Amino acid sequence: MGHIGVSHHDPAYFPLLAGWVERGDPDFVQVHYSIHTRAAEDTVLRAAADRGVAVLVNMPLEKARLHKVVEGLRLPAFAADFGIETWSAFFLKWVISHPAVSVALPATSRPEHVLENVAAMRGPLPDPDTRERMVRHMETVPAFHRIGSMPWYPGKSYPGVVSTAQEALRKRSPWWP
């Protein structure tokens, strides 16, 4: 049996995405949602919860930008109350503790990060008050408000099929320096 879903990562499209959930009867919706990017709460997550639609969250770690802004910082003491030992678990527990969220998709290119990500499934999940406390804590991190303007995967390069082909073309071309 097949399933029908809708997806978008850009908050500008969340009202449209919520409309599809409300009128289209999909089985699931995939949306960009994180402790930094919370716009989906009042649109997509609410519509999905009202209709029993499963929610898959993409970019819960903001494509490594969340980790970049907390680099070198210690976790807040209250994180230990929820078995949180890493920033990955902090960010992912925040996401999966939202009642409408079914799945978080924390993409990684490093196998050792899988263990950190899976740790978010252990121990209690934050309650609504703690979720708010987590947001307030992050708002005290100096670069937190700039995440939206930071490049994806700060300090990393992932040459894909298109950029690799373009580079090969540049090397063969007499017109590109």
C-alpha positions in Angstrom: 0.0 0.0 0.0 1.4 3.4 -1.0 1.3 6.5 1.1 0.9 10.2 0.1 2.8 13.0 1.7 3.7 16.6 1.2 7.0 18.3 2.1 8.7 21.6 2.2 11.7 23.1 4.1 11.1 26.8 3.6 9.0 28.6 6.2 7.6 30.9 3.6 5.6 27.9 2.3 4.3 26.6 5.6 0.9 28.2 5.2 0.5 26.5 1.8 1.8 23.2 3.3 -0.7 23.5 6.2 -3.5 24.0 3.6 -2.5 20.8 1.8 -2.6 19.0 5.1 -6.1 20.5 5.8 -7.6 19.8 2.4 -5.6 17.0 0.9 -5.8 14.2 3.4 -2.1 13.2 3.2 -0.7 10.3 5.3 2.3 12.4 6.3 3.8 15.8 6.1 7.5 16.6 6.2 8.5 20.0 7.5 11.6 22.0 8.6 11.3 22.3 12.4 14.0 23.0 15.0 14.5 24.8 18.3 15.6 27.7 16.1 13.0 27.5 13.3 9.7 27.1 15.0 7.3 28.6 12.4 5.7 25.2 11.7 4.2 25.1 15.2 1.3 27.4 14.4 0.6 26.2 10.9 1.8 22.8 9.8 2.1 21.0 13.2 -1.3 22.3 14.3 -3.0 21.2 11.1 -1.3 17.8 11.2 -2.3 17.2 14.9 -5.9 18.2 14.2 -6.2 15.7 11.4 -4.0 12.8 12.7 -1.4 13.3 10.0 2.1 11.9 10.8 4.9 14.6 10.9 8.4 14.0 9.7 10.8 16.7 10.7 13.7 17.7 8.4 16.6 19.9 9.4 16.1 19.4 13.2 19.8 20.2 13.6 19.7 23.1 11.1 22.3 21.4 8.9 25.0 21.6 11.6 24.3 25.3 12.2 22.9 24.6 15.7 26.1 22.7 16.6 28.2 25.5 15.2 26.7 28.2 17.5 27.1 26.0 20.7 30.7 24.9 19.8 32.7 25.0 23.0 29.7 25.7 25.2 28.5 23.4 28.0 25.0 22.1 28.2 22.8 23.8 30.7 22.6 21.9 34.0 18.9 21.2 33.7 19.6 19.1 30.6 20.9 16.3 32.8 17.3 15.9 34.2 16.3 14.5 30.9 19.4 12.3 30.3 20.8 14.8 27.8 24.6 14.5 27.5 25.2 16.0 24.1 24.0 19.0 22.1 22.5 16.6 19.5 20.3 15.0 22.2 19.4 18.5 23.5 18.2 19.7 20.1 16.6 16.4 19.0 14.7 15.8 22.3 13.3 19.3 21.9 12.0 18.4 18.5 10.6 14.9 19.2 8.9 16.1 22.4 6.4 18.1 20.4 3.2 16.1 20.6 2.5 16.4 16.8 6.0 15.1 15.8 6.2 11.5 14.7 9.8 11.3 13.3 12.9 13.5 13.3 15.3 13.1 10.4 18.8 14.2 11.6 20.9 13.6 8.6 24.6 13.0 9.2 27.6 12.1 7.1 29.5 10.7 10.1 28.7 7.3 11.7 29.8 8.5 15.1 27.1 11.1 15.1 24.5 8.4 14.9 25.1 7.4 18.5 24.6 11.0 19.6 21.4 11.3 17.6 20.0 8.0 18.9 20.7 9.1 22.5 17.8 11.5 22.1 15.4 8.5 22.3 16.6 7.6 25.8 15.3 9.0 29.0 12.3 11.3 29.6 11.2 13.9 27.0 11.0 17.5 28.0 7.6 18.7 29.1 6.1 22.0 27.7 7.7 24.1 30.4 11.1 22.6 29.9 10.8 23.0 26.1 10.3 26.7 26.7 13.2 26.8 29.1 15.4 25.2 26.4 14.4 27.8 23.9 15.1 30.6 26.4 18.5 29.1 27.1 19.3 29.0 23.4 18.2 32.6 23.0 21.1 33.5 25.3 23.6 32.0 23.0 25.1 34.9 21.1 25.0 33.5 17.5 21.6 31.7 17.9 19.6 34.5 16.3 21.9 34.4 13.2 21.4 30.7 12.3 19.1 31.6 9.5 21.7 33.6 7.7 24.6 31.1 8.3 25.6 28.8 5.4 24.5 25.2 5.7 27.1 22.8 7.1 29.5 25.6 8.3 33.1 24.8 7.5 32.2 21.7 5.5 32.0 21.0 1.8 29.8 18.4 0.2 30.4 18.3 -3.6 27.3 16.8 -5.2 26.7 15.5 -8.6 26.1 18.9 -10.1 29.0 20.7 -8.6 31.3 17.8 -9.3 30.2 17.9 -13.0 30.6 21.6 -13.1 34.1 21.4 -11.8 35.0 18.8 -14.4 33.6 21.0 -17.1 35.6 24.0 -15.8 38.8 21.9 -16.0 38.2 21.0 -19.6 36.9 24.4 -20.8 39.3 26.9 -22.4 36.9 29.7 -21.4 37.1 29.3 -17.6 40.2 30.4 -15.8 
